[in-house]
Amino acid sequence: MKTTEKKVVPQPETFTPGVTKGMVRQHAFSLYHDKLNRGLTLEDWVLAEKDLVATLEAEEVPMR
């Protein structure tokens, strides 16, 4: 079975208005604390931002 190595990338800009890179970084670190030594992929960053937005919406926290 062929596996592809996912590329580690620096944190991209956020795509959700009102959500900062710092908010996403903090959420990603709590989600992926086991991956921090290897670094996060683009997919990890996007999933962390989507999860953060869903959490904020569920808690009805207003985004600026």
N, C-alpha and C positions, 0 to 999 in steps of 0.2 A: 504494500500500500504506500502510495506516494504522499509524503507530508510536505507542507510548505512552511518555511520559517517565517514567522510574522516579524515585521520590522519595528523596532523600538523607535518612537518619534518623540520630539519635544511636545509639550502641551500646545495644542492648536488654539486659535481664537474661538470664543464661544459663538454659537449660532442662535441662542435664545436671548432676546432682549431682556435686560434686567438681571441677567445672571452673569456674574463676573468669573474671571479665570480662577481667582482665589477660592471662590465658593466651590467650583468644580474640582479644583485640586484637593481641597479638604475632603470633599465627598469621595473622590476617587481613592485617596489614601485610606479612608476608612473601609471602602469596599475591597480594595486590592492590596491590603497590607502584606499579603503573602507574595505578591509579585514585585514589590518595590526594589528588591536587589537586582532583578533582571530588567526593570523598566517597563513602561506601559506602551501598548500599541495604540494606533489611531482608533481602532475599534474599542479598546478599553476606555479611552477618553470620551468617545461619543456615547457609549453606554452609561458612563458615569454621569454625564450631563443630562441624558434623558431620564435616568433614575432620579437625579436631584430634582428636576422639574416636576416629575410625577409626585415625588414626596412633598414638594412645596405646594402643589395644587391640592393634594389630599389633605394637607394640614391647613389649607386656605391661607397661606402666607402670601401677602401681596408682594409681587415682584415690581421693582421700580420701573 
